[in-house]
Amino acid sequence: METLAALPRDIWERTPPEAQAYIGTLEVRVATLEDMVRTLQEQLNQSSRNSSRPPSSDPPQSQRPTRPRGQRRRGGQPGHPGQTRTLVPVEDVDAVVVLKPEQCSGCHAPLSGDDPTPFRHQVIEIPPIKPVITEYQWHQLVCPECGETTRAPWPAGVPSGTYGPRVQATVALYTGAYRLSKRTTQHVMDEVFGVPMSVGTIGPLEQATTEAVAAPVEEARTYVQAQEVVHLDETSWCQGDKRAWLWVAVTSWVTVFVVRLSRGGQVARELLGERFGGILVTDRYSAYNWYPVRWRQLCWAHLLRDFEAMRDRGGGSEGIGDALLAQAHQMFTWWHRVREGTLQRSTFRSSMTPLRREVERLLEAGSRCGVPQTAGTCRDILKRREALWTFVQVAGVEPTNNTAERAIRPGVLWRKGSFGTQSAEGSRFVESMMTVVATLKQQQRHVLEYLTTACEAALRGEAAPSLLPASEQKSQAAA
């Protein structure tokens, strides 16, 4: 142990060995305490800008960076096409009320004839909803010849329970897509639709819907494993008294979810399949490190927060963080122009070459800056440096994982509202409904009609409609 700078060497040499050992112990303790203070201070300074914490966790006094106010006024800009509701064709309306003036407003002379282009105003109203109740009187008769009792065959597609497939689909939609509680769903079904039901009935209806869509959900998972680009993300979940995670895999046309009691890499392998050979877009979480770096794209939105944290640590880390942020902002400026079509991809690739060299040079410098947290982050990023730039070379790859983060957001809201699920069956309902809703939204398909058709098919013992895009269904049918 070297002597303290405050002690001259001659004094240190006259210090008894026991005292030197004790001072050395104190030095270690002080260094440990300083590290703890730095760590605690960094945790106190964490926000959604410099860590993975959500914006809702920011303290009330936290000031988000303000952008300079633009010159444009609020609202639609000149030249922007208006968004107005298209009138329904006259032949499709339920009633037409003709309003004609009877006399001139000037001289009061009587008026007749028709306006060739009258002003059209349509009012949409919901009629009082009255459920359709069908009673099945199931007869059994005794044969006069042999005495055998025979009951009429049960018609295909008729449920053995009280509620039909559209009621079942509506309940699943409210609890699984709109995240209403079971009691709220009970009130809506009673007050809006005039369909009374108990809270205890809702769970079995959910599970029946899970079974009805099980085959298309599994088909969607298989489809994801064959895509060229997949975005993956996960968030915490609760299943009963156990900690779990909600995982999502997003592609251009299909999104799938699973709830698992693990956050490990085996779940990512399950989602992607052993034969997956596409580009994987993720954050730097270690569960994805089993996948080859050359086929990955790291999320630059997460890297921005890492660079913010470097800057906030001060010292030798501050300059590194500032410089990396400047390079990242320049990259995003160019990338947005590429997406808008104002910058050629070939020009973008050429411009990114010196930027890439500078970013990697800064990361190398950061790994030697003397600030442990920053040095560790830089070294970790450098291990996967090749995955920083996949989006530059491969068309269709984004530099961020925002696609997956947006897709998993409804799951976060579900967790906040219901605190997760109480059983494995509840988790299967969550992952099935979130898969169905997210995928149909991507394809602009009607969720309630799909669920109703799937429930009707289950009653008839038929296959539910596919969740795959129409083009994929056609190619499968042709094969």
N, C-alpha and C positions, 0 to 999 in steps of 0.2 A: 504494500500500500504506500503510495507516495504521500509525502507530508503535505499538509494544508498550505496553501499559498500564504496564509496569514502568519504562519510560524516560520521563522528563520531556521536554516538547516542546523546551526549550532545548538539552538534550543531543542530542536527535535531530537538531535543525537543525545542530548543530556536527559531526555525524557525516559523514564523507566519503561522497559518492555511491556509491563502490564498496562501502563497508561496508554502506550501506543496501540496495543491491541484493543483497549476500550474505545479509544478515539476512532480506530478503524471500524469498530462495530457501529458507533454512532454515525459515521459517514455513510455506511450502508443503509442505516435506518433513515437518515435524512434523504438520501437519494431515492429510496423507496417511497417515502412520503411525498417527495416532489413529483414523482411519476404519478402517484395517486391523485395529487391535486391537479396536475395537468389533465389527467383522464377525466376527473369529475368536472373540471372547468369546460372541457370540450363537450361533455355530455350536456352540461347546462346551456351551452351555446348552440346545441343542435336545433335545427329547424327543418322545415320541408325544403329549404334552399340548399342545405349542405349535407343532408342525410336522406335515408329512405323513409323518414317519418312522414305521415300524411299531413296535409295542410291543416286538418282539423285538430292536430295535436299542438299547433303553434300557440304560444301563450297570447293572451289578449293584447299585451303591449307590443307584440312583435310587429315590426314595420316591414312590410314587403317592399322590395325596390319599386319605385315609381318610374314609369316610362314617360318620356316627354310627350306632352299632349300633341296629337297630330293636328293637321290643318283641316281635315275633313269634318263636316258636321255629322251629327248622329243621324241614323236612319239610312234609308236607301240613297245611293249615290246617283248622280246624273248618268243616264244611260243604262242603269240597272233594270232588268225586266221585272215588272211588278209581280207579286205573288197573290193572285186573286182566285177565289173559288169558281170553278167552271160550272156553268149552269147545266142542269140535267136536261137532255133532249125532251121536247114537249111530249113526244109519244111515250116517254117513260115516267112522267109525273102521274100522280094518282088523281088529281083534280085540277081543273083549270077554271079560274074565275076571271071573266072578261069584264073590264071596267071601261065603259064608254061614256063620254059626255053627252048629255041630252040636248043642250042648247049652247049657243055661242056665249062666251063670257063677255063679249063686247056689246053686241046688239041683241042678244038673247034669241036669235033666230034658231029654229030647230036644226039639229045636226043628224046626219045619217052616214052610212058607209063604214069602211074599215081602214085602220091605220096599217099600211103594209109592213111597217117595222115598229110594232109597239114596244114600249119599255117593258122588260121582263124582270119580275121580282119573284124569287122563290123563297118560301118559308119551309124549313124542315122541322117536323114535329114527331115525337115518339108517341104512338098510341098507347093507351093503357094496356099493360102486359098481363095476359091471362094464360096461365099454363094449360096445355092440352093434356087432359087425363083420359087415358084409354083403359077400360076395364076388360080383362080377359076372364070369361066364365068358362072354366075348364071342366067339362063334363066327363063323367065315367059311367058307362052303361053296362048292365048285366045281360049277357047273351041268353035268350029264352031257350036255346037248344041245349047248350052245355053248361050254362051257369057261370062261365068265365066273365070276370069283370075287366073291361077294357077302357082305358082313358085315351082321349084324343092326343095325337102327337103335338108336342110343343113347337110352335112355329119358329123358324130360324130368325135370329136377329132380335128376338124379344128378351129383354133382361129378366132374370129371375128375381131381381130386387125391385125396389120401389122407383128408382130413378133411371131415366133413359140416357142414351149416350151424350146428348147435348148438355144435359144437366151435369153429368160427370165431367165433361170437357170444360164446362164453365167453372165448376168448382176448382179443377186443377189449374185453370188459367188464373183465377183470382189468388190462390194460395201460392202457385208456383211461378207466375210471371209478374203479377202485380204486388206480390209479397204481403197480401192481407192476412191477418191472423185468422185462425179457424173460427173464432167467435164473430169477428167482423164479417167473414164470409157467410156465416150462418145468417146474420142480420140482412146482408145484401140479398141473399137468395130469397129470404122471406119478404122483405119490404119492397124490393124492386121487381122480383119475378113472381112473387106469390107462391114460392115453392118452400114449404116448411121442411126443415130437417134439423136433426140434433147435431151438436158439435161432434159427438162420437161417430157420426156417419161419415164425416169428411175424411178421416184417415183412411178407411177402406176404399173410398172413391179415389183418393190419391194413389194408393197402391195398385188399384185396378188400372189406372192410367199409366203407371210405370210399366206394368206388364204389357199394356197395349202397344207402347212405343219401344219396347225393349229391342226388337229386331232392327228397326231402322236406326236406333241409337248405336247399336253395335256395328251396323254397316257404316255409319258416319265415322266411327273410330278407325275402322279399317281404311276408309278413304283418306283420312288425314295422314296415315302412315305412308301413303304413296305420293304425297305432294312434294313439290320442289322447294317450297319455303314454308316453314312452320314457326310461329311465335309461341313461346312457352312462358308461363308465369304461374305463381302459386301464392296463396294467402292463407293465413291461419283460420282455423275452423274449430268448432266444438261438436263432438258427437257423444251425447250423454255426459259422463264425467271424464271423458278422454279427450286429449288434445288431438286434433286432426288438421288436415290441410285441404283446401279446395284448389285443384289444379285445372288449368285451362290450356288447350292447344288450339291455335287460331290459324286458319288458312284463308284463301281468298273467298271461298264459298261455303265452307263448313267450319263450325266451331264446336269443340267437345269439351266436357267437364268431367272430372272424377273427384270424389272425396275419398281420401285415404288417411290412415293413421300414421303416415310417415311423410317426411319431407326429404327423403333420401333420393339418390339417383335412380334407384330401381323403379320409382314411380314414373320418372321421365322416360326411362327405357320402355316401360309398359305403354305409355302414351304414344311413343314414336315407333315402337316395334323394333325388333332386332335387325330388320333389313332396311331401315330408313337410311336414305342416302342423299337427302336434300340439305338445304341451308337451314340451320337452327339459329333463331334470333332470341337472345335471352339477356338477362343481366349477368353479373359476375358471380352469382351464387354457385358454390362448389358442387351442387348436385348435377350440374351440367358439364363438369370437367371431363367426364368419361368420353364425351363426343369429340372427334378430331377438331383441332383448332382451325384448320384450313377450311372447314365447312361450317364455321360459326360466324355470327355477327353479334358483337357486344353492343349493348344499349348505350348510346351516347347521352341520353337524358340522365341516366345514372352517373355517367362519367362527369357530366357538368356538376352534379352535386358533390362528387368526390373532389373536383377541382375547387369548388367553393369552400369545402372543408379545409383543403390545403391552404388557401388564402387566409381563412379565418384563424389558423393556428399561429400566424405571425412568424417572426424570425426568418430563418432561411427558407421556410416553407411558403411564405407569403408571395415572394417574387415568382416562384415556380407556379403557384396556383394562378396568379394573375396572367402569366404568359400562356399557360395552357387554356385558360378561359378565353383569351383573345383568339387563339388558334381555333378553338371549338366554335366560337361565334362566327368566325370567318367561314368555316366549313359549312355551317348551317345556312348562312347567307347564300352561298353558292348552291347548296342543295335545294333550297326553296326555289331558286331560279330554274334549276333543272326540272323540278316538278311542274313549274308554271310554263315551261317550254321556252323561256327566254335565254337559256344557256344550253349549248350543245353538250351532250354527255362526253364527247371526245375532248372538248375544251375543259370540261370539269375534271376529267381524269388527268389531263396534263397539269392543271393548276394544283391538283391535290398532291402531286409528287413532292414538291418542296415542302408543302405543309406537313405531309407525313413525316418527312425527315426531321422537321423541326419539333413536332410533337414527340417523336421517339427520343430525340436529343434531350428535350426537357424532362422526359420521364427518367432517362438515365441520370441526369443531374439531380432530379428529385430523389432518386434511390440513394444518393450520397449526400443529401442535404443536412443530415444530422438530426432531423426531427423524426423520431421513431415511427409515428403513425403515417406520416407522409412517405417516408422511405419504404415502409412495408406496402402501402397502397401502390406506389410506383413499381415496385418489383413485381407485385401480383399482376398488374396490368401488362407489364413487359413480357411476362410468361405467355400471355395470349395476345401479343401485339398483332399477329397476323389476322386475328378476328376483329380488329378495329376497322379494317378497310375493305371487307368483303362487299359492302354496298357500293363501293366505287367501281368495282369491276363487274359485278353481276347485276343485270337489270332485274327489277322486281323485288329487290331486297332493300328494306328501309334501314336507316342508321339508328333508329330507336325501336324499343319494344312497346311503344305506346299502344299499338294495336291490341296486344294481349292485356295491357293494363286497363284499357277502356272496356274490354270484354269481361274482365273479372270484377269490374266495379259493381255491377248488380249483386254479385255474390257478397261483396263487402257490406253493402246496404242490407242484404238479407241477414247476414250475421249480426249486424248491429241491431236489427229489429227483433230477431227471434233468438239470438244467442246460439245459433247453430241448430243442430237437430238432436233428437233424443235417442235415436236408434239407427242401426245400419239401414233399415228399411226407409227411414226418413231421408238419409243421405242419398240412397238410390233415387228417390223421388226428386231431390234437389238437382243432382247431376243430370238426370234425364230431362227434367223440365228446362233447365238452363241450356242444355244442348239443343233442345227443340226450338226454344224461343230465339236464341242467338242465331242459329242457323237459318231459320225461316226469315228473320229480320234481314240477314245478309242477302237473301234471295228475293226479298220483297213478296213473301207469301203470307197468306192469312193464317194466323196461329189458331184461332178458335175453330175455323173450318177444318184445318188439318187435324186437330185433336178430336173433333167430332167424328171425322171420317175414320180415324184410327180406332176410336172406341166402338164405332159401328162395325168395323171389320173384325175386331176381337169378338164381338157377340156372334158374328156369323162364322167364326173360325177361319177367317181369311187373313191374308198378309196386310199389314198396315202400309200406307203409302210411304215411299222412300223420302229421306231427307236430302238426298244428293241433288245437285243441280240438274235441270232438265237435260242439258247436253250430255252429262255423264250417264243418265238413265237411258238416253237414246243409244249411246255407244254400247252400253251393256246389253240392251235389247238386240242390237244388230249382231253382237258377237254370239 
